[in-house]
Amino acid sequence: MSEFHPATTILELGAAFYDAVRPADFPQTRLRFRNDRAAAEICLDQLDDPAWLAHFGRFQPLPGSLETPLALRYHGHQFRTYNPDLGDGRGFLFAQAIDVHGRLMDLGTKGSGTTPWSRAGDGRLTLKGAVREILATEMLEALGVLTSRTFSVIETGEALQRSDEPSPTRGAVLVRLNHSHIRYGSFQRQAYLQDADALNRLVDYALRHFAPAATGPSPPAALLDHVVTTGSQLAAQFMVAGFVHGVLNTDNINITGESFDYGPWRFAPAWDPDFTAAYFDYHGLYSFGRQAEALQWNAYQLAGALRVIAPLEDLRPALEAYPDRYQAALVTAMLARLGVAPGPDDVGLVKAIETALTSSRMNPDRFWFDWRGGVRRGPSPADAVYASDAFAAFRAAIPAYAGTAPTHDYWSDAEPCTMLIDEVEAIWAPIAEADDWSALHAKVAAIRRMGAASN
């Protein structure tokens, strides 16, 4: 497939699921980032820059796709407090398309203006927030985490007021590419309204377009089974990437298991279960070590919504399967990042790695870098740590997994490619001070090189 294949499948759901909205009219549109690698997947990489700006800065409709942007309606638990006053408040679904693999894809926005769900917000996104989302999505994709992709960032010429950034600060509009924007909270809204017909319609839509192979005693049970699998896999991928999303509310989790909507994210400097990303997460609800629990809790909330149209006995097996699926996904993700094949005691190896990283407090990226392929590279600043008691169980287990040393030249670098908060600030500083984007471009290139070496 070499031509753009538009879609409008969201319209199948009907007007109860969205509001037609108008995008903001920005003072200017200045292209700052275009992801041609992602654009190639929906055959839009050949757009010239003026056309790109017209579609993703002025939101002129893509031919054959949605004629009007749609702000999706949903509810959600925010830090486990139910909020029925939600919906796309600074974004909308701009277009849908079929990708080169035959999948339905969504182009959604962030910072595109106010909607009926904006509440007291201005519907805008800061340029720094957009840069942070570029870095998060690029790094997660390279590390094998299922994530939305930052498709486009355009600076808008607006000066925004924010309490958590020096103000005024520059504005931007971002477009992301997702397999789906259907959230757990989309189902919660219909359950709250006790609209069984709408819930059944949403379940049918989700199964047909995003989980056609899902099975179960009923359609709601089949969807929940799919969601438990994708949610547990995402939790495992977060852990192995050393990533803390920060805001795992039910309106921020979608049925395809793609991570998206990056606000106060962080990569953990150490394997610290208590490490949090959001300064407002006072109780560590979404800390590094509690992300699997958070996503399991969210699956229970989705099951609660589906109870409107399905009996508990249909839904219970999927919920009970979550712990085992998470553990299996964690093993798979750890072996993949280590670059080794399954061996004689995969669970034992995973436990040894977790014990070593937790007790040593070393940077996880350094560990994965030094032991790629199960073969010790050296010398390393962590030599003394690897010889310590903390790594005794790992040293005993890893010989059975040792393979061939990796050959990509990335593995000969002195340091691993990382994305700690100091690096994020160092990339942003020249943009803020001198409009110098060279550090960002260099980092994206370095991240993609790491991804090529790892996959």
N, C-alpha and C positions, 0 to 999 in steps of 0.2 A: 504494500500500500504506500503510495507516494503522494496522495492528495489528502487534503484536510477533509475529514468525515465528521460533519457536525451532528449533534444530537440535541433533543429537547425532552428527554424522557422524564425529567422532573415534573413536567406538566401533567403526566399521568395521575399524579397524586391529587391534583385539584387545588383550588384556591385556599383551602383551609390550612395549607401547609406553608404558605409564603405570602409575602406582600410585594407587589411590583413597586420599585423605587427608582429614583433618579440619582445618578452619580453626582458628586460635587463638581462644580465648575472651578477648576484650579487656576490660579494666576499664571502658572507656567507648567510645562511638562519637560523635564530634563532627564534623559535616560541615564541611569546610573548602573544598572545591572540587567542583563538579559541572559537567560539560561538556554542557550541554543541546544545543549545536550537534551534538556527536558523538552524543548520545543520540537525537536526532531521526532519525539515519540508520538506527537499528534500532528506532525507534518506542517508545522508553522515556523520552522527554522529559516525558511527562505524569505520571510517578511523583511522588507527593508526597514530602517529605523523610523522613517516617517509613518509608515503603516503600523509599526509596533506602538509608537506613541499614540496614534489615533485609537487603537483598540484597547491598550492597557493603561493609558493615561486619560483619554477622553471617553473611553468605553463605547466607541462606535461598535455596534453589534458585529460579531463574526458571521459571515454569510451562512444562512441555514440554521444557525443556533438560536439561542434565546433572543427575542426582539427587545426585551426589557429586562434589566437586572432584577433578581428576586432576593429579598431578604427572607431567610428561612426562619420559621417559628419553632421554638423549642422551650422546654423548661430545664431544670437541672438542680442537682445538689451542689452547692458551693461550700466547700469545707464542711460537708455533711449537713448543711442547712438547706432545706428545700426552698427554691426561689421560682415562683411562677411568672415572674416579670422579666423573662429573658427573650432572646432572639438575636438575630444578626444586628448588632448595634453600630458597628463601624465597618461592616463588610456586606457583601452580597454574593450570590451565585451569578457569575457573569456569563458563563457559557459552559456547554458540555460538548464532548467529542469522543469519538472512538479512537483508541490509540493503535499503534502498529501491532499490538498483541491481541487486538479485538476486545479490549476492556473499555467499559464506560469510564470516562474521566471528567472531573469537574475542574473548572477554573474559577476559583473564589478569590475574594479580595480582602484586604485589611487596610483601613484608612481611607475608604472611598466615599465617606460622607455620612450624614445622619440618615437614620431610618426610623420607622415607628417604634423601634426597640432600643433607641439610643439612650433613653432615660436622660440623665443630665450630662451625658458625654457629648463631645464635639464631633465624634465620628471620624477623627483623624488619627494618623500614626506618625510618630517622630521618625526622622531619618535614622537616628541611632537605633531605634527599635527595629527598623527594616534591616540595617546592617547586621544587627545581632541575629535576626532570623536567617539571613543568608548564611552566616557562620554556623549556626546550629544545624540547619538542614544539610548543608554540604558535609559537615563532619559526621553527622549521623548516617547519612547515605553511604559515606566511605567506610564506616564501621559496620555496615550490614544491618542497620536498624531500619525497619519499615517506617518511612517518614514521608510527609508531604515534601514537595520540592519548591524552593523559592524560584518562581518562574520569571518574575520581573520586579524591578524596583525603579520607580520614577520619582524624582524630587519635584515637589509641587509649588515651590516658591512661597509657601505660607510660613509664618512665624507662630509657633504654638506655645502655649503656656502649660507647663507641667510642674507638679510638686516634687517629682523624683529626678528631674534633670535641670541643669542650669537653663533658665528661660529668659527670653524667648529662644526656642530651639527650632531647627528646620523640620519641615514636614515632608512626608513621602506617602506614596500609595504603592502597596505591594500586591502582587498576584501570586497565588500559590496553585500548584497542580496536585490534585488528590484523586484517588480512586473513588472516594465518596466523602460527602459532607453530612451524611445521615448520622446523627449522634444518638447516644443512649437517651439524651434528653428529648429527642424528637418523639420517641415513644412515650416518655414520661408525660409530655404535654397532652397527648391524646388520652392517656389513662386518667389524668387529672380531670379532663373534661368528660370522662366516661363515654367516649365516642368509640364504641366497639367497631363500627364500620370503618372509621378512619384508621384504627389500629390494624385491622385486618388488611386494609389496603396498603399500609406502610410495610407490614411484614411481607406481603406478596411482592411489593416493589423491591424490597431489599434482597429477598431470596432470588428473584429472577435476574437482577442486574449485578449482584455482588457475591452471592453464595449459591449458585445453581446446583452445586453438588452436595449441599447440606442435607442431612437426613435426620429424621426423628419421628416420633409418633404423631406429631401434628406440625403444621408450619411454624407456629411460635416456638415450639421445642427445637425444631431444626435450626431456626435462627439463633436461639440462645446457645445451642451447642457450638455453632460456628463462632459466636462471639466469645465464648469461654476459651476456645482455642486461640483466636486472634489476640484476645486480651492477655492471656498467660504468656504467649510468645512475645508480645510487646514488653511485658514486665521483665522477662528474662533478657531481652535484648538491651533494655535500659541498664540492667545491672552489669552486664558484660562490657558495655560501652563506658561504664562509669558515669552515666548521665542521670541528672535529676531534672525532671520536667518542671516541677515546682507547683503546678496547678492542675492536678488530676481530677477535676470536677466532672460530673457526668455529662455536662454540656461540652466538655473538651475531649471526649473519647468517642471515636466513631466505630461503626460496626465492622469496618474492614481492618481494624487494628493498626491503622496508620497514626503515628504520632503527628500532632499538628498544633498550631497556635502557640508559638513560643514567646513567653513573657519573661519571667524571672528564672530562666534555666541556668544551670551550671554543670560543668563537668567536675566531678569530685577530685580533689587533689590527693586523696587517700581513700582506701576502702573503709569508709567510716559510715556505719549504718545510721548515725544521727545527723549526718550532714544534710542541711536543707538549702534550698535555692531561694525561696521567697522570704524576704525580711518580715513579712506579715504572717508567716507560718509559725506562730508562736509556740505551738505544741508539737511541732515536727510531724504533723499528720502526713505530709507528703515527702518525708525525708528519704534519703537514698535507700535505706534498708526497709522502708515501709511501702515501697511502690507496688510490690506484688500484692500486699494486703489491700492497698487502695483500689487496685484494678479488680480484685476479687469482690470487694464491697460494692463497686460500681456494677458488676455483673448481677449481684443480688438485687440492686435497684431496678435494673432492666427487667429482671425476672418478676419483680413486684408489679411493674407496669404491664407485663404480658399476662399476669394473672387475670386481667379483665377479660381475656379471650382464651385462656388455656388453664386447665386444672394443674394444681401443684404437682401431682404425680407425674405429669408429662415433663415438667421443668426441672424437677429435683435431680435427675441423673446428671445433667450437664453441670449443675452447680457443684455437685459432689465430686465431679471429675477435675475441678480446677486445680487442686494441689498437685495431683499427679502430673497433669499436663504442664504445669509450671516447672516442676522439677525436670521433666523430660526436655522441655524447651531450654532450660538453663544448661543442661548438659550439652545439648546440640550447639547452643550459642558459644559456650566456652571452648568446646573442641574446635569450632570454626575459627574463633579468634586466635587460638593457639596454633591453628594450622595443622592439626593432627587428625588422624582417622580414629574411629572408635577402637577401644582396646579392651584389656582384660577386666578393668574395674573403673569404668567411667565415673560412677558416682563417687568412688573413693578419691579419684583425681580431683574432681570438682571440690570436694570437701577440703582436700589438702591445699588447693589454691586459695579458697576462701579463708582458711585458717591462717595461711602464710601472709596474705595481704592484710587481713584484719590486724594481726598481732604485730606485724612489722611496720605498718603505717606508711609503706612506701607508695610512690605514685603508680597506679595500676598500668598506665601507658608504658612506663619503663619496663615493667615485668613482661607484658605481652611482646614488646619489642625485643627484649633480650632473649626470650625463649621461643621465638617463632619456629614452628616445625618441630618443637620438642627438643631442639638442639641449642645448647648454650652458646651464645655469642659472647665475645669478650674482646678486650677488657670492658668493664662497665663500672660506672660510679656505684653500682649496687653490689659489687663483688662481696663485700663483707656481709651484707644482708643475706645474700643467697647462701652464705656459709654458716649462718646463724641457726639456732634451734628452731626459729620460726618456720624455716623452710625444710626442716628435717623430713617431714612426711612427703612433701613435694619431691625432694631429691630422691627419696626411695621409690616414688611412683613413676616419675617421668621417664626412666630408661625404657620402660615397656612401650612408650609412645613415640620415642625418638624416631624421626624420619630423616629426610634429606634436607640439608640446610637450604633456605630460600635463596633464589638466584637474582631476584629483582634488585637493582642497585639501591633502592630505598633502604633495604635491610643492612646496607653497609654505612649508612649515615651515622654520625656520632650521637644524635639524639632522635627520639621518636617525635612524630608530628602530634602536637597536643593542642588543646583549646581551653586553657584555664582562664579565669576571669582577668588576670593581669594582661594576658595576650589580647583579649577582646578590647580592653581599654587602650592598649598600645596601638591597635589597628584603628580604633575610632579617633584617637587624638589628632593625627595629621589631617584627617578628613574635617574635623571640627575647626582646626586651627588654620589650615592652609589649603583646604579642598584638595588634598593629596590622597588619591585613591590607590596609590601603588602598593601599599602594604596589604590592602584588602585583596587586590588582584593576585599578589604573590602568594597570599595565604590560601586562597581558593585553589590556585594551581598546585600548591604543596599538598593540600588535602586530597585533591583528585589523584595526585601521584601516589599517595599512600593507599587510596582506594584501589587503584590499579594493581598495586603490589599485593594487596590483601585478598583480592577476589579472583 
